[in-house]
Amino acid sequence: MKASARVIYRSSWATDRPAIMAAHGWETSNSEVLISTPRRFGKTFSIAIFCACLALAQGLEIVVFSPARRASRKLLERIVEFINLAGGHDKICEYNQARWAPAPAARRAAADPHGCGDVRRRLAG
């Protein structure tokens, strides 16, 4: 939660960070998390659930950057799978190999870090 606090608290994070940290008993709040476990240990699964919940609760846009196209595509597929399982299918406005955007978001051109071309599927917004 510490790593995502600035996203969860949004505009109040800049001004209320000391009070928020004190309320949760945090001394520091890093914005990065390193997850290092053996293969087949559930990293992609866990991150996908976390991203889906955060996206649905906060209305966030999810963009996956990875040097491995297969890994980033698999993560985004899992995120969309969990969003659909949670009943959020109607909240998807754009989904391609690198980006998931919630329906109320402005419909901008997606960043295409892997040169995937125009592999887009727009859903009802």
Buried (B, 14 or more C-beta within 10 A) or exposed (E): EBEBBBEBBEEEBEEEBEEBBEEEEBEEBEEEEEEEEEEEEEBBEEBBBBBBBBBBEEEBBBBBEBEEBEEBBBBBBBBBEBBBEBEBEEBBBBBBBBBBBBBEBEEEEBEBBBEBEEEBEEEEB
